[in-house]
Structures are given as C-alpha cells and as structure tokens.
Amino acid sequence: MDQYSLRPPQRMGLSAILAVLASLGSMFFSCSGHPGRGLILAALSIPFGLFGFIRAASPEIKGGIASIFAIIVGIVALPSR
C-alpha cells in the first residue's frame, strides 16, 4: 500500500457490526429457548443491515458483505417464529 495515499484507510461501519451482532444474537436466543428476544433482534438486524449496506457505498467504510449477511439471516429468522 502506498504510504502517501490521499485516501484514509477503510474501517468497518458501526451499523454493519451491529447488524451482524443482532443477527447472530437472534439465532442464539432462538436456539436457547428465548424466541421473543430472538424475534426482536432479527427485526433489528434488517434495518441495521440496510443502513450498513448503504454506508458501505462510501470509499471510507466497508462492511457491505457483512450487512447483506445480516439482512439474509434476519429475514430467515423472522418467519421461523
């Protein structure tokens, strides 16, 4: 990497991280016998994932693939209740 680059280094977007954590937490709570908490986290992972995917269009933010993963997991987790 060029040390004299004008672009700042990419960093993972907070909304993408929150989306992945919410989707994984949804699966954890669903499997551990707390479907209400799992449903809430699945419902939260979808908007966080959408916002993270939109933010990943910026060259300074990464996390588009993680956001798509969180959206898919959230959609799969919602009808399983």
Secondary structure by P-SEA (a helix, b strand, c coil): ccccccccbbbbbaaaaaaaaaaaaaaaaaaaccaaaaaaaaaaaaaaaaaaaaaacccccccaaaaaaaaaaaaaaaacc
